[in-house]
Amino acid sequence: MGFVTGLIWWVLMCTKVFALVDCVRRKPYDFEMAGTLPKNIWLVILPLSIFVDIVVRQPISILPLLGTVAALVYLAQTRGSGY
């Protein structure tokens, strides 16, 4: 893995880990107020995206990109909603 690819991988991995930590710390009520998926669903999606990212180790592959999109959607819906 080249330097730039490795840097991209680390940045996207940190984003996914940040989203997972934020999800674990939030109360289920926050998800209802934000109008997003329930906490249990996010607690399946986010670790799965991290697992796929660790296994594939190619940040510009389709599955890691889907996990990145999921993490960004989570962050936009929950952190962006103000709850």
C-alpha positions as CSV (number, residue, x, y, z in Angstrom):
1,M,0.0,0.0,0.0
2,G,1.4,3.4,-1.0
3,F,1.8,6.4,1.3
4,V,-1.2,8.3,-0.1
5,T,-3.4,5.2,-0.1
6,G,-2.3,4.3,3.4
7,L,-3.1,7.9,4.6
8,I,-6.5,7.8,3.0
9,W,-7.1,4.4,4.6
10,W,-6.2,5.7,8.1
11,V,-8.3,8.9,7.7
12,L,-11.4,6.9,6.7
13,M,-10.8,4.3,9.4
14,C,-10.6,7.0,12.0
15,T,-13.9,8.4,10.7
16,K,-15.5,5.0,11.1
17,V,-14.1,4.5,14.6
18,F,-15.2,8.0,15.6
19,A,-18.8,7.2,14.4
20,L,-18.8,3.9,16.3
21,V,-17.6,5.5,19.5
22,D,-20.2,8.3,19.1
23,C,-22.9,5.7,18.5
24,V,-22.0,3.7,21.6
25,R,-22.1,6.9,23.8
26,R,-25.5,8.1,22.6
27,K,-28.8,7.2,24.2
28,P,-31.4,5.3,22.2
29,Y,-33.8,8.3,22.6
30,D,-31.3,10.5,20.6
31,F,-31.8,8.3,17.6
32,E,-35.6,8.6,17.8
33,M,-35.4,12.4,18.1
34,A,-33.0,12.6,15.1
35,G,-35.4,10.5,13.0
36,T,-32.7,8.0,12.0
37,L,-32.3,4.2,12.3
38,P,-32.4,2.7,15.8
39,K,-29.2,2.5,17.8
40,N,-29.1,-1.3,17.5
41,I,-29.0,-1.1,13.7
42,W,-26.1,1.4,13.8
43,L,-24.3,-0.9,16.2
44,V,-24.4,-3.6,13.6
45,I,-23.6,-1.4,10.5
46,L,-20.6,0.5,12.0
47,P,-18.6,-2.4,13.4
48,L,-19.2,-4.3,10.2
49,S,-17.9,-1.4,8.1
50,I,-14.7,-1.3,10.3
51,F,-14.3,-5.1,9.9
52,V,-14.6,-4.9,6.2
53,D,-12.1,-2.0,6.1
54,I,-9.6,-4.0,8.1
55,V,-10.0,-7.1,5.9
56,V,-9.9,-5.4,2.5
57,R,-7.4,-2.7,3.3
58,Q,-8.1,-0.9,0.0
59,P,-9.8,2.5,0.8
60,I,-11.0,3.0,-2.8
61,S,-12.7,-0.4,-3.1
62,I,-16.5,-0.7,-3.2
63,L,-17.2,-2.3,0.2
64,P,-14.9,0.0,2.2
65,L,-16.5,3.0,0.4
66,L,-20.0,1.8,1.3
67,G,-18.8,1.6,5.0
68,T,-17.5,5.1,4.7
69,V,-20.7,6.4,3.3
70,A,-22.6,4.6,6.1
71,A,-20.4,6.3,8.8
72,L,-20.8,9.7,7.1
73,V,-24.6,9.2,6.9
74,Y,-24.6,8.3,10.6
75,L,-22.6,11.3,11.6
76,A,-24.7,13.7,9.4
77,Q,-28.0,12.4,10.8
78,T,-27.1,12.2,14.5
79,R,-24.4,14.8,15.1
80,G,-25.8,17.1,12.5
81,S,-29.3,17.0,14.0
82,G,-28.3,18.6,17.3
83,Y,-29.4,15.7,19.5
